[in-house]
Amino acid sequence: MPETWRRTEQDRCIALGLARPSPYLAQRASLGGPGRCSVEQPFEMAGALGGQVAMRPSALLRCEMIPAVEKWMAEVVQAGARRHFGQRVVEIKVAASYACRTRNGVFGAKISEHAHANALDVSAFQLADGHWVTVKQGWWGSPRERAFLRDMHAGACETFTTVLGPYADAYHRDHLHFDLAWHGRDGRVKVCR
């Protein structure tokens, strides 16, 4: 895998203006120093869909993650919430975004996409009526919550290149992980577990 893809994708995203600063999206100073955890021109995302969905805590993400998160929120999250609960999602709980670490925090493992601000972990969704649907309890919870969360997972597989949930392994039993990692020779292979 050519490691230059990160820089190429980041430059393309910024040049095309795919992530524009707003009250819910702020460009930040580079993260980390030289080396494996450095991220140039990251964004802090505090909300999606023009602030209709709060993201707490806010997420530190690379430029190309922003339109992917927006697409997933619009096409999957809100559509699924209306279908399963008859209302919209107003907040998501961000379990993780940028973090300089290895995969699953395991010593000696490959560097995580979180270390490149190229990943987002979501552990819960708050509906307009105040009800929270958590991955930890809802994945095996009521039929509506199970169906909603499985739709969130499956729908994310259309947008992100890596999607991991409770079926993937014990590390993901309480959240959904999304990233835009390069898989395969051309970067188009998807991992959806």
C-alpha positions, 0 to 999 in steps of 0.5 A: 500500500503506498503510504502517500495516499493519505497526503493525496486524499487530504490535499484533494479534499482540502482543494475541493473544499469538501470540509468547510469551516462552520459553527460546527466544524473548525480547522485546527492546527496540525496534530502530533509531531513528525512521525507516525501520529502527525495529522496536517490540517485536521478538523474538529467536528462538533456537529453534523448536518448543519448542527442538527446532530451534536457530536459529543465530545467533538471529533478530531478528523481528517478532511476526507472523514467529514463528508463521509460522516455527513453522508452516513448521518444524512442517508443512514442515521436519520433515515434509520431513526425515522424508520425505526423510531419515528423521530430523528437523532439529535446527538451521537456519543463519540467514543473515540476519534484522533488518538496516537495509538496502535490498533485496539491499544495493543502493544506491538500492533499496527498503528491505528487509523485513529492515529491518523484522525482517519477513524470515528467510534460511536457508542450511542445515539440520542433520539429527539425524545431524549431516549438513548440507544447504546451499542453496548445494550441495544445491539442485543436489546429490544427488536427496534434497537437491534434493527436500528443499530444493525442498519447503522452498521450495514449502512456505514459499510456503503460509505466507509472502507472499514466498519467494525461492530460487536460481531467483529471482536471483543474490542468493539462490543460497545461501539461502532468503528468507521474509518477510511483506511486503504485496503487492497491494491487499489484502496477499494476493498472494504472490511465490514464486520 
